[in-house]
Amino acid sequence: MSAVPAAPDQIVHVVDDDEALRDSLAWMLEANGHAVAVHESGEAFLAACTPEMTGCVLLDVRMPGMSGLEVFEELGRRRCGLPVVFITGHGDVPMAVSALKQGAVDFVEKPFGEREMLRVVEQCLRLERETRDRRLQEADTARRLGLLTQREREVLELIIVGKLNKQIADVLGISIKTVEVHRARVMEKMGAHSLAELVQHVVVLEPGAVPR
């Protein structure tokens, strides 16, 4: 199976106390274009984990010391956004299902095939990229909104609910010419080239709302 390579900064973190499994997973993933980091325990992974990490985590459910579920819960407390896939034995499936309800992406039962594992990893990496891109877009939109004057925000709010320039002028008690000037400045500051693009920029933060 030909895998889609991850983004250059994405790393697949394999967390498992079984050295043979760690090595075989690392070899398979690297052979398919993925960067891999291996961790022999949950504690070792958490010690290396930083907020800047991107990629995903393949996490064994049963390990000496911290279990996979305990590691997963700690990642949640740290607000870590890395997608997690559990590696389970047959008896661990109920625990893995419980983890899915808490936000894990998937679980893979041992023994697993290369095709299945690659599919799950690529799903996780795609999800992580999309989530990161969305957060970057939200941050950029918030920054641009911060550049608007109070009057420009008022004009923006009326634009995105579909008001025409004349209607905006009537609501705000200003001339149509002034509305046009404010509208042009809003478009420029928000980096939008069309009304549709402007609306898309704003609703990415909160549909129907413009932060004040």
Buried (B, 14 or more C-beta within 10 A) or exposed (E): EEBEEBBEEBBBBBBBBBEEBBEEBBEBBEEBEBBBBBBBBBBBBBEEBEEEBBBBBBBBBBBEEBBBBBBBBBBEEEEBBBBBBBBBEEEBBEBBEEBEEEEBBBBBBEEBEBEEBBBBBBBBBBBBBEBBEEEEBBEBBEEBBEEBEEBBBBBBBBBBEEBEBEBBBEBBEBEBEBBBBBBEBBBEBBEBEEEEEBBEBBBBBEEEEBEE
